[in-house]
């Protein structure tokens, strides 16, 4: 089965609109997920501060060693989850967090080596405590800056997503409009068939006339000085006149006839089973009907009518032949109100 690419393309655009919002949420949620480990880092720093003070005052080496192991595990976790985290890379560099971390580790190593010396351990414990506090203050400032940056990026991401959605919706509307115009068979002002339908209907009428050996004629009508009239008359009033005229024009013909507006100033009636003589008589009757009708227009409007009949031997296209006849015919004035 042949795929309808028009439907496929518009479906892709609609899917893109639907998918954009969840994707935006996914990336925003992923960014804020990384901040969970940041909170754990601050908790570990608080724990390290308290544990250092406990370890300095302990005499039991076994208990102290247990606390030392827990502190070192916390330091390693901070290094892995906080300093080495990819989401923190730019902030770690900006706040020089590695330097503060190294100073904290150096003071901790010095303290570990001096635990057996009570006076020295106390002094080094105070220094290590200050370094941990310094790192904590730096980390707190870094995380506050990171949160602001993440929020700014979230707002920009939402704004960008909204703009993309607006653009996609606009493209969908434009695409639908283009497709409607492409596949439309009616003139949007008069409601008559358009040029696309006229070409198909004329081709079918020719084939039917050849098969049944029956006559086929067309009638062409255009307004005199159309451009001048359309510019001097109010657009709504002129559109109303065209609609009123098209209604009279369509109702004059049979249901089997095809009435079209193929150009702004070119109205065509395809009349199967009508000979050229019949078409001339039809044109005269149409002139009388239009002349008797009082259109809602303040001024009179001139029009020309041409007819032509189809034969296989014609070298000139049927429409061109009718237009040539129309140009030679006199102008017929249609009365206003």
C-alpha positions in Angstrom: 0.0 0.0 0.0 1.3 3.4 -0.9 2.3 5.5 2.1 0.7 8.9 2.5 3.8 11.0 3.1 1.7 14.1 3.9 0.1 12.4 6.9 3.4 10.8 7.9 5.2 14.2 8.0 2.5 15.9 10.0 2.4 13.0 12.4 6.1 13.3 13.0 5.7 17.0 13.8 2.9 16.2 16.3 5.0 13.5 17.9 7.9 16.0 18.2 5.6 18.4 20.1 4.4 15.6 22.5 7.9 14.2 23.1 9.6 17.6 23.7 7.9 18.2 27.1 8.8 14.8 28.7 12.3 15.1 27.3 12.7 18.6 28.9 11.4 17.2 32.2 13.8 14.2 31.9 16.9 16.4 31.5 15.8 18.8 34.2 15.1 15.9 36.6 18.5 14.3 35.8 20.2 17.6 36.6 18.5 17.8 40.0 19.1 14.2 40.7 22.8 15.0 40.8 22.1 17.3 43.7 21.1 14.5 46.0 24.8 13.5 46.5 25.6 17.1 47.2 23.3 17.0 50.3 24.9 13.7 51.4 28.3 15.5 51.1 27.2 18.2 53.5 26.0 15.6 56.0 29.3 13.7 55.8 31.2 17.0 56.5 29.1 17.5 59.6 29.8 13.9 60.6 33.5 14.3 60.0 33.7 17.5 62.2 32.0 15.7 65.1 34.0 12.5 64.6 37.4 14.4 64.6 36.5 16.0 68.0 35.6 12.6 69.4 38.7 10.9 68.0 41.0 13.5 69.6 39.5 12.9 73.0 39.5 9.1 72.9 42.1 6.9 74.7 40.8 3.7 73.3 42.9 3.0 70.2 40.5 0.4 68.9 37.6 2.8 69.0 39.7 5.6 67.7 40.8 3.4 64.7 37.2 2.7 64.0 36.4 6.4 63.9 39.5 7.0 61.7 38.3 4.4 59.2 34.9 6.0 59.1 36.3 9.5 58.5 38.6 8.2 55.7 35.7 6.4 54.1 33.7 9.7 54.2 36.7 11.6 52.6 36.8 9.1 49.8 33.1 9.3 49.3 33.3 13.1 49.2 36.1 12.9 46.6 34.2 10.4 44.4 30.7 11.7 44.7 31.3 15.4 45.1 34.7 16.4 43.6 34.8 13.9 40.7 31.2 14.0 39.8 30.8 15.2 36.2 27.8 17.4 37.1 30.1 19.3 39.5 33.2 19.7 37.2 32.7 23.3 36.2 31.8 24.4 39.8 34.7 22.5 41.4 37.1 24.4 39.0 35.4 27.7 39.6 35.5 27.4 43.4 38.9 25.7 43.5 37.4 22.9 45.6 40.3 20.6 45.0 42.7 23.0 46.7 40.5 23.2 49.8 40.0 19.5 49.8 43.8 18.8 49.6 44.4 21.2 52.5 41.7 19.4 54.5 43.3 16.0 53.7 46.8 17.2 54.6 45.6 18.5 58.0 43.8 15.1 58.5 47.0 13.1 57.7 49.0 15.3 60.1 46.4 14.7 62.8 46.4 10.9 62.3 50.2 10.8 62.8 49.9 12.8 66.0 47.1 11.0 67.8 49.5 9.4 70.3 50.8 12.9 71.3 48.0 14.5 73.3 49.0 18.2 73.1 50.0 18.0 69.5 46.9 16.1 68.6 44.7 18.7 70.2 46.3 21.5 68.2 46.3 19.6 65.0 42.7 18.5 65.7 41.7 22.2 65.9 43.5 22.9 62.7 41.8 19.9 60.9 38.4 21.0 62.3 39.0 24.5 60.8 40.0 23.1 57.5 36.9 20.9 57.4 34.8 23.9 58.3 36.5 25.9 55.5 35.8 23.2 53.0 32.2 23.0 54.3 31.7 26.8 53.8 33.2 26.5 50.3 31.0 23.5 49.5 27.9 25.4 50.8 28.6 28.4 48.6 29.4 26.2 45.6 26.1 24.3 46.0 24.1 27.5 46.4 25.7 28.8 43.2 25.1 25.5 41.5 21.4 25.5 42.5 20.9 29.0 41.0 22.7 28.0 37.9 20.6 24.9 37.5 17.4 26.9 38.0 18.5 29.4 35.4 19.2 26.6 33.0 15.9 25.0 33.7 14.0 28.3 33.0 16.0 28.8 29.8 15.3 25.2 28.8 11.6 25.7 29.5 11.6 28.9 27.4 13.5 27.2 24.6 11.0 24.3 24.7 8.1 26.6 24.6 9.6 28.5 21.6 10.2 25.2 19.8 6.6 24.0 20.5 5.3 27.3 19.2 7.4 27.0 16.1 6.3 23.4 15.6 2.7 24.3 16.1 3.1 27.1 13.5 4.8 24.7 11.1 1.9 22.2 11.6 -0.6 24.9 10.8 1.2 26.1 7.8 1.7 22.5 6.5 -2.0 21.7 7.0 -3.0 24.9 5.2 -0.7 24.1 2.3 -2.1 20.6 2.1 -5.6 21.9 2.2 -4.9 24.3 -0.5 -3.1 21.7 -2.5 -6.0 19.2 -2.3 -8.8 21.7 -2.3 -11.2 21.6 -5.2 -13.2 24.7 -4.4 -12.4 28.4 -4.8 -12.4 29.8 -1.2 -14.3 33.0 -2.2 -17.0 31.9 -4.5 -17.4 28.3 -3.6 -17.1 27.3 -7.2 -14.8 24.5 -8.4 -11.2 25.7 -8.8 -8.6 25.2 -11.6 -7.4 21.9 -10.3 -10.9 20.4 -10.4 -11.6 22.1 -13.8 -8.6 20.3 -15.4 -9.7 16.9 -14.2 -13.4 17.5 -15.0 -12.6 18.7 -18.5 -10.3 15.7 -19.2 -13.1 13.3 -18.1 -15.7 15.3 -20.2 -13.4 15.0 -23.3 -13.0 11.2 -22.8 -16.7 10.8 -22.3 -17.5 12.9 -25.4 -15.1 10.8 -27.5 -16.5 7.6 -26.2 -20.1 8.5 -26.8 -19.5 10.7 -29.8 -21.4 13.5 -28.1 -20.8 17.3 -28.3 -19.0 19.1 -25.5 -18.8 22.9 -25.1 -17.5 25.4 -22.6 -18.5 28.9 -21.7 -16.0 31.4 -20.4 -16.8 34.7 -18.6 -14.6 37.5 -17.3 -15.2 41.0 -16.0 -14.0 44.0 -17.9 -11.4 46.1 -16.1 -11.3 43.6 -13.2 -8.2 44.9 -11.6 -9.5 48.5 -11.5 -12.8 47.4 -10.0 -11.2 45.2 -7.3 -9.1 48.1 -6.2 -11.7 50.8 -6.2 -14.5 48.8 -4.4 -14.3 47.8 -0.8 -12.8 44.3 -0.5 -15.8 42.9 1.6 -18.3 44.5 -0.8 -16.4 43.1 -3.8 -16.2 39.6 -2.3 -20.0 39.8 -1.6 -20.6 40.7 -5.2 -18.5 37.8 -6.4 -20.4 35.4 -4.2 -23.7 36.8 -5.4 -22.6 36.6 -9.0 -21.3 33.1 -8.6 -24.6 31.9 -7.2 -26.5 33.3 -10.2 -23.9 31.9 -12.5 -24.1 28.4 -11.0 -27.8 28.3 -10.7 -28.2 29.2 -14.4 -26.7 25.9 -15.5 -27.7 22.3 -15.2 -26.6 20.0 -12.4 -24.7 18.0 -14.9 -22.6 21.1 -15.9 -19.4 21.9 -14.1 -19.0 25.5 -13.0 -15.5 26.7 -12.1 -13.5 29.8 -11.2 -10.1 28.9 -12.6 -8.5 32.4 -12.2 -9.6 35.5 -10.2 -11.1 36.9 -13.4 -12.0 33.7 -15.3 -15.2 31.8 -14.8 -15.8 28.6 -16.8 -18.8 26.3 -17.4 -18.2 22.9 -18.8 -21.4 21.8 -20.6 -21.5 18.2 -21.8 -24.0 17.3 -24.6 -24.2 21.0 -25.7 -23.4 21.9 -29.3 -21.8 25.2 -30.3 -25.2 26.6 -31.5 -26.7 25.6 -28.2 -23.8 27.3 -26.3 -24.3 30.6 -28.2 -28.0 30.6 -27.3 -27.0 29.7 -23.7 -24.6 32.7 -23.6 -27.4 35.1 -24.8 -29.8 33.8 -22.2 -27.1 34.2 -19.5 -26.5 37.8 -20.6 -30.2 38.6 -20.2 -30.4 36.9 -16.8 -27.4 38.8 -15.4 -28.7 42.1 -16.9 -32.1 41.6 -15.2 -30.5 40.7 -11.8 -29.9 43.7 -9.5 -26.6 43.0 -7.8 -25.7 44.7 -4.5 -23.2 46.9 -6.2 -23.4 50.7 -6.6 -21.9 50.8 -10.1 -22.5 48.7 -13.2 -19.9 46.1 -14.1 -19.0 45.1 -17.6 -18.4 41.5 -18.6 -17.5 39.4 -21.7 -18.6 35.9 -22.6 -17.0 33.5 -25.0 -17.9 30.0 -26.0 -16.1 27.1 -27.8 -16.9 23.5 -28.8 -14.6 20.5 -28.5 -13.5 18.4 -31.5 -10.7 16.0 -31.7 -9.2 17.9 -34.7 -8.9 21.2 -32.8 -5.3 22.4 -32.7 -6.0 25.1 -30.1 -6.9 24.1 -26.6 -10.5 24.5 -25.8 -10.1 27.1 -23.1 -7.8 29.2 -25.3 -10.3 29.1 -28.1 -13.1 30.2 -25.9 -11.0 33.1 -24.5 -10.1 34.3 -28.0 -13.9 34.4 -28.8 -14.6 36.2 -25.6 -12.0 38.9 -26.3 -13.7 39.6 -29.7 -17.2 39.8 -28.1 -18.6 43.2 -26.9 -18.8 44.1 -23.2 -22.1 43.5 -21.5 -23.0 45.8 -18.6 -24.5 44.2 -15.5 -26.7 46.6 -13.5 -26.0 47.6 -9.9 -28.6 48.4 -7.2 
